[in-house]
Amino acid sequence: MGRLNVTLCGIELDNPVIPASGTFGYGHEFAEFYDINVLGSFSCKGTTLAPRFGNETPRIAEAPAGMINAVGLQNPGVDAVIAEELPRLAQCFHKPILANVSGFSMEEYAAVCQKLDSQPQVGWLEVNISCPNVHGGGMSFGTDPAQAAAVTRAVKAVTAKPVIMKLSPNVTDIVAVAKACEEAGADAISLINTLMAMRIDLKTRRPVLANTTGGLSGPAVFPVALRMVWQVARSISIPVVGLGGVSSAEDVIEMMLAGATAVEIGAANLVDPCICKRIIEELPEVMDRYGIDNLRDIIGGAN
Amino acid sequence: MKQSYFTVVENTPLTDTVVRMRLRGDTSAITRPGQFVNIRLEGRFLRRPISVCDVEGDVLTLIYKVVGGGTEQMRQMPVGTQLDLLTGLGNGYDLTEAGPNPLVIGGGVGVPPMYWLTKQLVAAGCKVTAVLGFNNGSEIFYVDEFRALGAEVIVATVDGSVGVKGFVTNALAGLDYSYFYTCGPEPMLKAVYRAAEGEGQLSFEKRMGCGFGACMGCSCRTITGNKRICKEGPVLRKEEIQWDD
């Protein structure tokens, strides 16, 4: 194994760098900028059972050191993902991906996961119970430990692939939600999704986003995400995938010291399309600077 | 699409709020008028999308309006500033359907992308009529530059201080044209859509996240399905447009 290799739920990654869902489409936009096979893996755009247009626009607002989005899970639906997006992805990416799944009911989560379970390109199912931008679904499953556990069980019942439950930071006690998922059979936890936020336009005196509120991401949220990864990682025994504002090789190492086995990079991809490639290239030099021989040795090192 | 560094070689005010910036760099990814670039600014998280006004060799011309903190920061930039640009974004205008005498219609900051389009249409042998709309005489820019390209230019101002009084649509009556191309604020696009005869292409503006198709921040519905303004747009054909209201 090389210096950057890590193992996530039994699948070996060349490095821990994984573009986060919703910031990397289905991969091919980025393949125009670089060979995306340098990535450890990537998490595809959140997929639901039926096609969704998502929220009305504006869906994007700027924030100090970050951005707020309220896209609302726009996606072509799982059948189109399987019929069109995955074959297109196969032309530019040859490693297992995290298939990110969203839903508005237990049945929908299970149905989407069941369809994706048969896809050889899918290495892990990342189940999003934390989208702050849709109503009657998404985050409501991730704010109650009992509901989070129920979604976990529903998904585990229909798939043999490792299940990563993606948690919301918009809760009082994220450790309780993580533990509930672990007890229900989750293979890993990823966190954090975005923090609920909003902006108001001073000229119109109205919210900037058509959805009124959205999710804050970017460097602004990194210390919050790091704290939650640290809290969760020391409280459970399954792996943690850390994300939230990660923008540099140093941030990746910090997340891993907090307890992350792998690290997702989100908003940074949207402003710097080559950032994941650059982070992977810079990691060995930054590891040298801090006396790190192998990344897998530092996971949870601060705990 | 390409990410590369450009150097500011000119940053000249054209009016109180409109500025022309020229940059030198690798323009090879910019293939069509109507495309845009996305500019990274120090201290701002999101890039600023600006339409391409002209490309001559390795010199890129942008004309932008100062509307907020980001564009104000651009106005202050001295010659020699290095900027990180994503270039070759968006589909741009399709010139193949222009016919012998196309009409180009630009309003306000929708005027700049019509300049390179007009230049290419003239070079292709078209007889171009350009209708350029502004709020008032003090906001007019680039009329002489369009005339220098060989276009017949009609100016419209909302306050009537120069040219036809009213909106660009008030200047369309009686014009004979084979096809139309337009860019401007959405109310103007809607008015042109209703007033202009025949087929044409309209360029839209929307608040964007990434500018290259990854975030789904700027999606719109069309007759032919959902489109990303930054990727399958910003130029849409008249027949595929589906207005939200």
Contacts between the chains, C-beta under 8 A, distances in Angstrom:
chain1	res1	chain2	res2	distance
A	22	B	215	6.9
A	22	B	216	7.6
A	23	B	210	8.0
A	23	B	214	6.2
A	23	B	215	6.4
A	24	B	214	6.2
A	25	B	213	6.4
A	25	B	214	4.8
A	25	B	216	7.8
A	29	B	212	5.8
A	29	B	213	4.5
A	29	B	214	5.1
A	29	B	231	7.5
A	30	B	214	7.1
A	32	B	1	5.1
A	33	B	1	6.6
A	33	B	3	6.6
A	45	B	216	7.4
A	53	B	219	6.9
A	53	B	221	6.5
A	53	B	226	5.9
A	54	B	216	6.5
A	54	B	219	6.5
A	56	B	244	7.7
A	57	B	206	5.8
A	57	B	207	6.8
A	57	B	217	7.6
A	57	B	218	6.6
A	57	B	219	6.9
A	57	B	220	7.2
A	58	B	206	7.5
A	58	B	207	4.3
A	59	B	207	7.5
A	59	B	209	7.7
A	59	B	216	7.5
A	59	B	217	4.8
A	59	B	218	7.5
A	59	B	219	7.6
A	60	B	46	7.3
A	60	B	207	5.3
A	60	B	208	6.6
A	60	B	209	4.4
A	60	B	215	7.2
A	60	B	217	4.0
A	60	B	218	7.5
A	61	B	207	7.8
A	62	B	44	7.0
A	62	B	45	5.9
A	62	B	46	5.0
A	63	B	45	6.9
A	64	B	45	7.8
A	65	B	45	6.1
A	66	B	45	5.6
A	67	B	45	5.6
A	67	B	46	5.8
A	67	B	209	6.6
A	69	B	209	6.5
A	69	B	215	6.8
A	69	B	217	6.4
A	71	B	215	6.8
A	71	B	216	4.9
A	71	B	217	6.3
A	71	B	219	7.9
A	74	B	216	4.5
A	74	B	219	5.8
A	74	B	226	7.2
A	218	B	45	5.6
A	219	B	45	7.8
A	267	B	45	7.7
A	269	B	210	7.6
A	269	B	214	6.6
A	270	B	46	7.8
A	270	B	209	5.2
A	270	B	210	3.9
A	270	B	214	6.0
A	270	B	215	5.2
A	271	B	40	6.7
A	271	B	45	6.4
A	271	B	46	6.4
A	271	B	47	5.8
A	271	B	210	7.2
A	272	B	3	7.9
A	272	B	40	7.7
A	273	B	1	8.0
A	273	B	3	6.3
A	273	B	86	7.2
A	273	B	210	7.6
A	273	B	212	6.5
A	273	B	214	7.6
A	274	B	3	6.2
